[in-house]
């Protein structure tokens, strides 16, 4: 199985987490034939870090940032193995991740299998907030035909797909987000099985502050809104709807004795409102 398996990592400005990510792949009980990193126009020390691993990995460097879906299409065209794993550059795998997911894929006759991911740095209240309200797992039980497989950690069977581009990158949404939902829906339409496996674990290495969390959450809300055009009324309505969510969250956090998250809720709302209004101002001429 290991001789027919590879892993790729889309990486953009990943200097803080990339070493842990690569090292966790190198420590797998079933090691991939190829580890491919797509450096998507990084401007930090990502290139230098990749040079330290040049005898253990293959790298492709995009001249400019093209977005995660573009890098994923490059990787899936380059890699020739039947089984192809995809790991985000801010994810650390447990040593049995590959072994368990490949076994699960065979047992479930699945085209796409994903694992369970937790936040690693829960002492940071912004990360704790994310683990509750933006979690990237479907819980503690295995699940056949989940809503989608999270894009942060998964393996797919390339023998069951055609040669066409597998990930959309024609809109900003698909360049920065949403490729996991789109790809899962694509497979379902082709009557392919997808499966969520809770038997193995990986960890999210992101360490947010108030602004970075707000940007992350704003993208989630904006793209989840279906890329609808905005006017001033819709923007104000969106901000007000978010304020009601903040109140609901805060009451729940107080009841659960998560008092530190109440401050996070209101900081998030503050930055969310600024981001949403700036987006309206930037795009109001397109309405």
Beta strands, then each sheet from edge to edge (+ up, - down):
strand 1: 5-11
strand 2: 34-40
strand 3: 58-62
strand 4: 83-87
strand 5: 91-93
strand 6: 112-119
strand 7: 143-144
strand 8: 153-157
strand 9: 194-204
sheet 1: 3+ 2+ 1+ 4+ 8- 6+ 9+ 5-
sheet 2: 3+ 2+ 1+ 4+ 8- 6+ 9+ 7-
end
